[in-house]
Amino acid sequence: MEWETVIGLEIHAQLATRSKIFSGAATVYGAEANVQACAVDLGLPGVLPVLNAKVVEMAIRFGLAVNAEIPSRSVFARKNYFYPDLPKGYQISQYEHPIVSKGRIDIKLEDGSTKTIGITRAHLEEDAGKSVHEGFGNFTGIDLNRAGTPLIEIVSEPDMRSAKEAVAYMKKIHSIVRYLEICDGNMQEGSFRCDANVSIRPKGQKEFGTRSELKNLNSFKFVELAINHEVERQIDILESGGKVIQETRLYDPNKNETRSMRSKEEANDYRYFPDPDLLPVEIDKETIERIRSTLPELPDAKKQRFMDEYRLSEYDSEILTANKDMAAYFEKAIQSADGEAKLCANWIMGDLSAVLNRENRDIMESPVTPEMLGGLILRIKDNTISSKIAKEIFEAMWDGEGDAGTIIEKKGLRQVTDAGAIEKLVDEVIVESPAQVEQYQNSTPEKQGKLIGYFVGQIMKKSQGKANPEQVNELLINKLKTD
């Protein structure tokens, strides 16, 4: 039987506020356990939550960015369940009346086509604390620093049909929240994570199959691996005559498998009801329009501008604008490179990205500033150095040896462009390579092209890589025609 995968994601993005959603406690990552949990976060008797106005504005910014509806009234509810990391016995969330509803974004598929993914809702809620198992023997430690940290939970429609589509959607949401500066997107610290609802059904069937929820996936790689494993698990069950059970599962990246965590709760299990301590949130049109006027240029708009203004390809523009910091780096580099957009794009997506990945650094941590990269590109453009020498200079800049001009002078890397000096090198190589010259002059144009590479290599070796390659090629071809 041919199966179809159905996927919906629930993305949790931690909002970038300095204090929690209902208290004044700090939200700084990495603090000593339980030093950032106040009486409100603990739900002690007599305390009342007070809504942080900043989280409302951030949620509205997100809603506007994904073409969603912003209802004039939203309501906070109590979601009742008890775990040690939720000392109140309930989580303050939103249920029937979320702050954002009915949005959509477009994602790019592998074949180059575009697909629209619906966003059911995005609601505000508080995060729970963290259970710590290491170092406590048979016991569990509880760190309540995260309790009360503001989250926006972004719930998609079940519109995705493969793990790659799910990753593309998650990356797009990640890019949007970073552009909006409402979330730092740090997946290692848990600021951006998702739960994936996965089911399968026979191809052509309209009814959904029984779904499993994969909890707390905190990397794009794990999202893809976990979904693919879960799809295979469900296919094996159904093709063996069994039934998929609705449940919550955890993904183990070390074993590349999912395992059962608990039976999946329905909404009625949580006994939602409006929180009596919090008034409904009323949002007028003037507030929405004021916030709309502050929105930055978003990824899709920036991508189109890069194509129009810098004449970049759609692919290059997509790569450069997916990351807010990379887009900013690119535009600064262009300013220092006298508008050489294509060369800047190639260096950023090539050599710079390679070394950043090698050393697991963010582009904002690059020791090669955009101004330094722009200066390097200018030296290529004015023929001071060749592209090959530029790579050597880039490595030296990365190692902290200075800017391109300093390194060129210190190491004597200036390109040889003197026609007489280059002609002398060409003549020497031709004299030293009679067999190759004869072979060249008796070969087809295709084979001649390959032999030119040999001659160029010998000349560049003699010049220690400093001869201008274009001049070398031109002189060689002319010389070999007559010799």
Secondary structure, 3 states (H helix, E strand, C coil): CCEEEEEEEEEEEECCCCECCCCCCECCCCCCCCCCCCHHHHCCCCCCCCCCHHHHHHHHHHHHHCCCECCCEECEEEEECCCCCCCCCEEEEECCCCCEEEEEEEEECCCCCEEEEEEEEEEEEECCCEEECCCCCCCCEEECCCCCCEEEEEEECCCECCHHHHHHHHHHHHHHHHHCCCCCCCCCCCCEEEEEEEEEEECCCCCCCCCEEEEEECCHHHHHHHHHHHHHHHHHHHHCCCCCCCEEEEEECCCCEEEEEEECCCHHHHCCEECCCCCCEECCHHHHHHHHCCCCCCHHHHHHHHHHHHCCCHHHHHHHHHCHHHHHHHHHHHHHCCCCHHHHHHHHHHHHHHHHHHCCCCHHHCCCCHHHHHHHHHHHHCCCCCHHHHHHHHHHHHCCCCCHHHHHHHHCCCCECCHHHHHHHHHHHHHHCHHHHHHHHCCCHHHHHHHHHHHHHHHHHHCCCCECHHHHHHHHHHHHHHC
